[in-house]
Structures are given as C-alpha cells and as structure tokens.
C-alpha cells in the first residue's frame, strides 16, 4: 500500500522518551524533553520557565538545588541571577502544585528542594488511590489574619 505525502511527512507513531529523560514515581511524572508534567495521571500545563524549574527540581528529588543552578536551568544564562524573580517563579509554581500536595522547600541562602509525594496509597483492589489532589483546596483556604495582642 502506497503512503500519502502527509503520512510520509508526519508518521503516526508515538515516540517514548528515553528512560533517563523521565522522572516517574507513580504519582508525579515529568518528561523533561517533551515538556510534560502530570500528577496522578492528570496533566499540568505550566509556562516554560516554571516547567524548566520543576524539571530541574525533579531531577534531584529531596535534594537541595542551588538557586544559581535553578536560574541557569530555567533561563539558560540569558540573564544574571535575580533572586527576587526566582522567588516569584517558585511562589507561582508552589501555588500551582499545592492542590496536588507537592511541596517546594526553601533552604535560605542556598536554594530549593522538591519533596517527594508520599501519600499515594492502594485501595482494596490494588489500584492507586490519589489522595494528593484536594478538590476543595481553594475553597478551604482562609486568608491569614494577623492577631495583635494588646499590650
């Protein structure tokens, strides 16, 4: 059977990324080269810089990544390190990851660390139960109030 020009130009096959290019702990999946991030099978769509930060952090789960290294991974030496800007990117990333109960810790004057999710459990059928995503996360958030004691 003869292939059309479109079939020759755009073959219909899925290319799996090499093993070293993927982080997958059963809950969090990061395909570094494909710019793909999923939590509990649900894709998360992040802006480029935020994805690159997440990609770099996921390569060193539970380990501190220096701020300079994160900045280089996200902005490819196009700009010198701006700690305030990096903090804003991390803040936005934390907000997007919070409903999935993924946490990025700050190590003051050093860098950041992505903590591995550990709350995925199995139900009676042996399939994974996703306890990470809190559907009512935003509804349950209360603004922080500052309580001042009278002196």
Secondary structure, 3 states (H helix, E strand, C coil): CCCCHHHHHCCCCCCCCCHHHEEECCCEEEECCCCEEEECCEEECCCHHHHHHHHHHHCCCCCCEEHHHHHHHHHCCCCCCCHHHHHHHHHHHHHHHHHHCCEEEEECCCEEEEECCCCCEECCCCCEECCCCCCCHHHHCCCCCCCCCCC
